[in-house]
Amino acid sequence: MKSGVQASKSLAISISILVYVFTIALVIYSGSQLNHLPVLWQIGIADLIGTVIIFFFSMLFNNSSMYDPYWSVKPIVIAIFYFIIASATEITIPQIIFLLLIGLYALRLTANFYVGWNDIKHEDWRYRDFRKNFPAFYWPISFLGIHLFPTIMVYLGCLPMYVIFNQPIVYPILTVIGSIILLGAILLAYFADKQLRSFRLNPVNEGKTINTGLWNRSRHPNYLGEILTWWGLFIIALGCGVEYWWTGIGALIITVMFKFISIPLIENHSLKRRWDYEEYQKHVPMLLPSFKNK
């Protein structure tokens, strides 16, 4: 039985990777045909094409979780695109470091998705709720809310890259601070997910809420790491000039999305599934960590 589950998981991951290789190839081709447009338009249209392609495969496999890796794959694709453009002029060490950090972010989050993806039919519980509550309108909702909306969020979150790969550094201290925040955010999310996975693998913890390690300081340390990733990216861009403040719109909107949509959804879900979650809420802050002795 175990070998069968593993084979099903391997097949699902292989299919997903092939879908993304195919999609990235078409996105690159589409983008190359739009080089007469300003670069932000070029990326935006190619990004939309990629979203539509993934949506097609979501419908083909009847699984909207086919889109989930898009959130983590897209930033490194955009970063590589800018890096290639920058190589036509001059590549700097900070740009190389930044590219490595975004690559680390993409690797961490994408790997975390595939570790928890059991088979091609495995779909995020939030999407299953949409199916149950809006059966007649599920696919329009899936396209607008599960595919297009996150695409716009990540596109806005990646706006700082436009500056980082095109402008010289004016305030090195901000570049350093932003890079430290970015690296720290990636590590925070990595260890939070690792602790949660180890907790869930222990049968004695079934139906319980994790209240150890990072999860003893914040109810959503993994989400905190995700949010800080985008703010670190923005601060790095500010190192090229405070006039690029507008590139922070993505970090702001992503923060609002997690604070008022993603986190409340998972909080309500946890209250329904875990008998100890209400007590957990009383002692552990939702997002920003507490360092008081408990």
N, C-alpha and C positions, 0 to 999 in steps of 0.2 A: 504493500500500500504506500509506504514511504517513498519508494522508488518511483511509483506512478505519480505521486504529488510533485516530486522533484522534476520529473520529465515534463509535466504540465507547466510548471513554473518556468523551466528552461525554454520551452516552446513559446510561452507568452513573452518572455524577455526578448527572445530572438526575433519574434514578429515585430515587437515594438521598436527594436533597434533598426530593423530593416525599413520600417515605416518612416523613422526619423532620418535615416540616411537618404532615402528617396525624397523626402520633403525638403531637407536641407539642399540637396542637389537642385531641385526645382526652384527653390528660393534664391539660390545663388545665380542660377540662370536668369530668373526673372529680374533680379536686381541689376544684373549686367546689361539688361535691355533698357534699363531706366536711368542710365548714367548721364542722360541729358538733364535730369531733374536735380534740384538741390538735394544734398545727401540725406537730410532728415526725411524728405518726401520719398526718396529712393528706398530707404530702410523701412519706412512706414508702410508703403504699398507692398513691398516684398514680404513684410511681416504679415500683412493681412492675407496675402496669397497663401502663405504657409499655414495660417490658422484655418483657412477654408479647406486646405488639403487634409489637415489633421482631423477636421470635423467630418470630412467624408469617410475617413477610416474609422472614426468613432461610430458613425452610423453603420458602416459595413460590419463591424464587429459587435455592434449593439452595446458599446461600452464607452462612456464619456471619459473614463479614466485614461483612455488612450491619449488624452490631451495633457495629463498631469506633468509628464517630463518637460513639456514645452516651456514651463516657467523657468526651469533651471538650464535647459539647453540653449535657449534663445540668447541670454546675456553673453555667453562665450562666443557664439556665432557673430554677434554684433561687435564684440571686442576684437575678434580676429579680423573682421572686415575693416575696422578703423586702423588696426595695427598694420594691415597691408597697405592701406592708403598712406599712413605715416611713413612707411618704409621708402616711399618715393622721394621723401625729403630727408628727414633725419630721425632715426630711432634713438630714444633716450633710455637710460637705465630705469628711471621711474616708470616709463611706459611698459618696459619688460616686466618689472615687479608687479605692476598693476594687472597686466595680462595673466601672470601666474596666479595672482590672488583670485581673479575672476574664474580662472580655470579650476582652482581649488574649490571655490563655491559651487560651480557647476558639477564637479565630480562628487562632492559631498551630498548635495541635495538629490541628484539623479540616482546615485547609488542607494540612498535611503529609500527612495520610491521603489526601486526594483527589489530591495531586500524584503519589503512588505507586500509586494505584489505576488499573489499566489498562483493565479492562472489568468487566461485571457478573459474569463467571465467575471473576475474579481473587480468590483466597482466601488468607489468611495461611498461611504454610507450617506453622505449628503446628497449625492446624485440619486441614490436609491430612494431617498425621501422625496426628491422632486418627481421621480417616476410615480410614486405612490399618490402624491398629493395633486399632481397635474398630469395625469396620464395622456390626455388628448393634446396637450401642448408641450409635452416633454422636450421634443427635439428643437423647437424654436427657443424654448427656455435654455436648453443646453447650449445652443449656438451663441445666444446673447449673453447668458450669465456665466456659463462654465468655460466657454472658449473665447469669445470676443472681449468680454470685460477684463479677464486677466491679461489678455494680450495687450490691451491698452495700458493697463497698470504697469506691466513690465517695460513696455516701450517708453513710457514716461520716466520710469525708474532708471532707464539706461541713458537718459539725456545727458548726464554728466560725462559720459564717454565721448560725446561730440566735442567737448572742451578739452578733456584730458589728453586726447590724441591729436589735437590740433593747435593747442596754445602752449606757450612756454610757462613754466612755473614762476609765479611772482611772489608767493608767500610759502616758502618751503615748510614752515612750521605747520601750516594747515595740511599740506600734502602728507607730512609725517603723521600728524594726528589722525587724519582720515584713513591712512593705511593701517594704523594700529587698530582703529575702531573696526575696520573691515575685517582684518585678520582675527581680532578678538570675537567678532560676531560669528564668523564661520566656525571657530573653535567652540564657542558657546553652544551653537545649534548642534554641532557634531556630538559633543559630550552629552547634551540633553537627550538627543535621540538615542544615543548608545545606552544611557542609563534607563530610559523608558523601555527599550527593546529587551534589555536584560531582565527588567522587572516583569514584563509580560511573559517571558519565556519560562518563568518559575510558576508551576501549576498552583502553588499555595497562594499566589497573588490574584487568582482569577476572581473578577468582580470587585477587586479592591482598587483604591487610588494610590498611586505612587506618592510617597511623602518623604523621600530621601534624596540626598545629593542636591543637585540644582533645583529639583522639584520641591525641596523643602524651603526654598527661598522665593520661588515664583511659580505660579500655577501653569505658566506657559513660557518656560525659558527658551524653548525651540522657536516660538514665534518672536520672542524678544530678539533672538539672534538674527532672524530673518529681517525684522524691522531695522535693526542697527546696521545690517549689511548695506541697505540703501542710503542710510544717513552717512555712513562712512564714505560711500561712493560720492555723495554730494559734497562732503567736506573736502575730498581730494580735488574736486572740480573748483571749489572756492580757492584752492591754492593757486589757481591760474588767474584769479581776479574775482573780486566780490561782485563785479557787474554780471557775473554768471549765476546770480542768486536764483534766477528763474528755472535753473536745472533742478532745483530742489522740489519742484511741484510733484514729481513722481514719488519721492520719499514721503512727502506729506500725505498724498492720497493713499499710498500703500499703508501708512500708519493708521489712517482713518478707517480703511477697509478692514484691517485686522481688529482694531479696537471696537468697531461698531457692527461688523458683520461676521467675520470668521470666528473671533473669540466667543461672542455670545452664542453662536450656533453650537460650538463644541461644549460650552458650559452647560447649556440646556440638555444636550445629548448626554453629558456625563451625569447630570442630576437624575436623569431617568434610568441610567444603567448602573450607577454605583451608589450603594446605600450610605457610604461614608463621605460622599463628595460635598454635601452641604456643610458638614463639620470642617472639612478641608478648606472650604472657602472662607471660613471664619478666622483661620489662623495663618493662611498663606496669601500674600497679595496676588492680584490677577496677573500683573505684568512686570512692573518695576520691582526688583528684588528687595527683600528685607534682610538685614544683617543682624537683627536683634537675636539675642540668645533665646532659645525656646525650650 
